[in-house]
Amino acid sequence: MKTTQFTHFNAAGDAHMVDVGDKDFTNRIAITEGFISLKPATLELILHGGHKKGDVLGIARIAGIMASKRTADLIPLCHPLPLTHVEIILTPEIENQRIRCQTTAKTYGQTGVEMEALTATQIALLTIYDMCKAVDRSMEINSVRLLEKSGGKSGNWRVNDAI
């Protein structure tokens, strides 16, 4: 079932938090991705532990996980969710001079977990930027998107289904 209207507005057009009280509890999963492009020398520093701030990817992973748990504090109409799992995989792509971040977020609840996965991806990438900006201000974060979601009334969705 496709929604043709925004759900965060009431009949009067005022912003409101969606009432999920009558929704069924289901297992919900969201998978997102995003990229940060870097200079080859910056990527080398990260990969070979030469960065004076420490383990860039390890710190970015922890930052993303922590951010996923604070999503409702950052996005005004987002419900606080009891996350059951968050996994962040940071994969260097040397040939493309970038790092790919893939986040999987899971919950058992009444609303989806897409915003938590997207928040985790963004913050992990922003942490890489923050840690490396002294040596590379030309970094670019891009292509952050939902790849897949499952659970709930609307069921399963994959990015390839939309094309």
C-alpha positions in Angstrom: 0.0 0.0 0.0 1.6 3.3 -1.1 1.1 6.5 0.8 0.2 9.5 -1.4 0.3 12.1 1.4 2.8 13.1 4.0 2.0 11.4 7.3 3.5 14.1 9.6 0.8 16.7 9.0 -2.7 16.6 10.4 -5.9 17.5 8.6 -5.3 21.2 9.4 -1.9 21.0 7.9 0.0 21.3 11.2 3.1 19.2 11.9 2.4 16.4 14.3 3.9 13.1 15.5 2.2 10.1 13.9 0.2 8.0 16.3 1.7 4.5 16.0 -0.2 3.1 19.1 -2.4 0.8 17.1 0.3 -0.5 14.8 1.5 -4.1 15.2 4.8 -4.8 16.8 7.0 -6.4 14.1 10.7 -7.0 13.4 11.9 -4.0 11.4 15.2 -3.7 9.6 16.7 -0.8 7.6 19.9 -0.8 5.5 21.5 2.4 4.4 24.7 3.4 2.6 26.7 6.5 2.0 30.2 7.5 0.8 33.0 9.9 1.7 35.5 10.7 -1.1 39.0 11.5 0.0 42.5 12.3 -1.4 44.6 9.2 -1.9 47.0 10.4 0.8 44.2 10.8 3.3 42.9 7.3 2.6 46.5 6.0 3.0 46.8 7.6 6.4 43.5 6.1 7.5 44.3 2.6 6.2 47.8 2.4 7.6 47.2 3.8 11.0 49.2 6.9 10.4 46.6 9.4 11.5 47.6 11.1 14.7 44.0 11.1 16.0 44.0 7.3 16.1 41.7 4.7 14.6 39.6 6.8 12.3 37.3 4.0 11.1 36.8 2.5 14.6 35.9 5.9 16.1 33.5 6.6 13.2 31.8 3.2 13.7 31.2 4.0 17.4 30.0 7.5 16.6 27.5 6.2 14.2 26.2 3.6 16.6 25.9 6.2 19.3 24.1 8.6 17.0 21.5 5.9 15.9 20.5 5.7 19.6 19.9 9.5 19.7 17.9 9.9 16.5 14.7 11.0 18.2 16.7 13.8 19.9 17.8 15.1 16.6 14.7 14.7 14.3 11.7 16.5 15.9 8.9 14.1 14.9 10.8 10.9 15.1 9.7 8.3 17.7 12.3 7.0 20.1 13.0 3.4 19.3 14.4 0.5 21.3 17.1 -0.6 18.9 18.0 -4.3 19.1 21.0 -4.1 16.8 23.1 -1.6 14.8 26.0 -2.6 12.6 28.2 -0.3 10.7 30.6 -1.6 8.0 33.2 0.9 6.7 34.8 -0.4 3.5 37.7 1.4 1.9 37.4 1.5 -1.9 40.9 2.4 -2.9 40.1 2.4 -6.7 37.4 5.0 -6.2 39.3 7.0 -3.5 36.4 6.7 -1.0 35.1 4.9 2.0 31.6 3.2 1.8 29.5 3.2 5.0 26.7 0.6 5.2 24.5 0.6 8.3 22.0 -2.0 9.3 19.6 -1.1 12.1 17.0 -3.4 13.7 14.2 -3.0 16.2 11.1 -4.9 17.3 8.5 -2.2 17.3 5.6 -0.2 15.9 7.5 2.0 13.5 10.3 1.7 11.1 14.0 2.1 11.8 15.1 4.0 8.6 15.9 7.2 10.3 18.1 5.5 12.8 20.1 3.8 10.0 20.4 7.0 8.0 21.5 9.0 11.0 24.1 6.4 11.9 25.5 6.5 8.3 25.6 10.3 8.2 27.3 10.7 11.6 29.9 7.9 10.8 30.8 9.8 7.6 30.9 13.1 9.4 33.2 11.7 12.0 35.6 10.6 9.3 35.4 14.2 7.9 36.0 15.7 11.4 39.0 13.5 12.1 40.6 14.1 8.7 39.8 17.8 7.9 43.2 19.0 9.1 44.8 17.1 6.2 42.0 17.1 3.6 39.3 19.7 3.4 38.2 18.6 0.0 36.4 15.4 1.3 32.9 15.0 0.0 30.1 13.0 1.6 27.5 11.8 -0.9 24.9 9.3 -2.0 23.5 8.6 1.4 20.3 6.6 0.9 18.1 3.8 2.0 18.9 0.5 0.4 16.4 -1.7 2.0 13.7 -1.9 4.7 11.5 -4.7 6.0 8.7 -5.1 8.5 5.6 -3.3 9.3 2.4 -2.7 7.3 4.1 -1.6 4.1 6.3 -4.7 4.0 9.6 -5.0 2.3 11.3 -2.5 0.0 14.6 -2.5 -1.9 16.2 0.3 -3.8 16.1 -1.7 -7.0 12.3 -2.1 -6.6 12.0 1.7 -7.1 13.9 1.8 -10.4 
